[in-house]
Amino acid sequence: MSNSIEFVEPKRDANTNAADEARTKLSADLTPFVGKLSTEAVNGHTIYDTPGVKEDFLNKFWSKDWEQLQSYTVGAPTEKYDSRIYGSYIVTNQLQSNDPASSSEHVIFRPNGEVVGMCIETPNKDGVLNQVEWKGKGWSADQERNSCGIDAEDKVETFRKARRRANGDE
C-alpha cells in the first residue's frame, strides 16, 4: 500500500479561463498614464491597449462605442482623481478632432484597469454640444448640461449622479 499523494490537475473550462482573465485585467496599473495622452504609449502600449482594458470595456458597452473611441485621434492628458470616500479613478478624454464642438468620449477607470463608465458628448448639426450620455454596465442616462465635466473630479461626480438617476435613486 502506497502513502503517496497524487496531484490531479483541475479541469479548465470557460469559467475558469474567464476568472483567470479577470485576475489578469485587475492587475493592470494605469497610473503611469496619468498626464499622458491616451494615444501615448507607456511600456509599449497605450492605455486602451493595456491587457484586459478592451475586454472589460466590451463586457460593459457596445462594440460601436469601442470603435468610435478608437477612431478619435485627439485628446487631453489623462487625469487622476482621488476621492477620500470612493477611492481613485483614472479619466481619459478623446476627441473626434481639434474642433471643440466635435464629438468626444470620456472613459472612467479604476487604477487597476477596470472600466467604470463613460460619457459621450455629441454636437447637433450646427456644431453645438447638445447631447450628453453617461453609460455604465447595464444603464445609460442623458444629462441636462452640455458637457461631461470640466476635470476628472467633476466627471466622476457627474457619473455618480447619472448612475443614481438611471437607477431611480434621484
N, C-alpha and C positions, 0 to 999 in steps of 0.2 A: 504494500500500500504506500503510495507516494503522498507526501505532505506538501507538494509544490503547489503554488498558486498560479493559475493560468490567467493571463490578461486577455480580455476579449475586447477588441476594437469596437466602439459603439457604431451603430449604423448611422450613416449620413443620409439625410433627406432634405427636401426643400426647406423645411422649417429650420433645421439645424444650420443650413447654409445661410439662410436669411438672418438668423441670430448672429452668426459669425460676421456677416457683412455689417450688421448694425453696430457691433462692437468696434469694428474697424473704423466705421464712419465716426463714431463718437470719440475716437482717439485722435481726431484731427485737431490741429491748433491753428486757428485763423488769426490769432493776434499779430503775427508778423506782417499781415496785410494792412494793418491799420496805418493810415497815412499814404497808402499806395492806391493808384487807380486800379479798378477791378480788372483791367486788361494787362496790368503789370505782373510779371512772373516773380515769384518768390520760391526759392528752392526748386526751380524748374517748371513750375506750373502757376496758373492764375488761381484766384480764389474759387472760381467756378469749376476749375479742373481738379480741385483738391479731391482726393479719393473720398467717395461717399456723398459729396455735395449734390451732384447731379441726380443720383439715385434717390436721395431724400427729397429733393425738390420735386421730382417726377412722382413720388409717392403721395405728395400733398397737393400738387397743382397739375394743370393740363400741360401736355407737351407743347401746345401752341404758345403758352406763356414762356416756356424754356426757349423755344425757337426765337420768339420775339426778343427775349432778354439777350440771347447770343448775337442777334443782329445789330444791337446797339453798340456803337464804337466809341462813344464819348461818355465821360463820367467825371464825377468829382471824387476826391480821395475818400477811401473807406474810413469810417468813423467807429469809435467805440464809445459805448455808454455804460457806465457802472451805476446801477441802482442799488442803494443800500437794502431795499426791500425785495426786489425782483431779480437781482444778480446782474451779470454782464451780458451785453449784446454787441454784435458787430453789424454795422449797417452799410450796405453798398448803394450806389446811386448810378444808374446807367441812363444815358440819354440817346435818343434816336439821332440827333445831330447837335451842332453847336447853337442852333436856334433855341432860345429859352422857351419858346412856345411849342417845342416838339414833344412828342410822347416820351415818357420816362418810366422806369421801373426801379423801385427801391426794395431791396431784399434785406430782411432782418434775420440774423443768425445768432445762435449761441456760439461762444468761442470754440466749442468742440466740434463745430461743423453742422449742427442741427439747424435746419431751416425752420424758422418760427413763423414767418409770414412775409407778405409782400404788399406793395402798394403800386398801383398803375395810374398814372396821370395821362389823360388823353385830351388833346385840344379839339375844339369844334372846327368846322370848315373855315372859319375866319382866323384860326390860329390862337384862339383864346382858350386857356386851360379851363375846361368846364366839367370834366368828369373825373372823379377820383374814386377808385375802387380799392378797398382793402380786402385781402384774402388770407385765410388761414386754412388749416386742414378741415375740410368739410363745411366751410362757410365763406360768405363774402358779404360785404356791406358797402354801400355807396356812402359818400361823405358830403356833408353840407359845404365845407370850404373848398377852395380851388387848388389846394396843394397837399402833398403827403406830409409836409412838415419842413421846418427850417433846418434842423440839425438832427443828429441821432437821438437825442433825448426827446425832442418833440415828436419824431416819427414813432419811437417806441411807445410813448404815452398815448399818441393818437391811435396806434394799432390796438392798444389795450382797450381803449374806449370803443373802437369799432367792433372788437370781439364781443364786448359786453352788449352792445347794441344788437349785433347779429344773434346773440343768444337770448335776447329779450330781457336782459338784466338792466337796461337803461331806458 
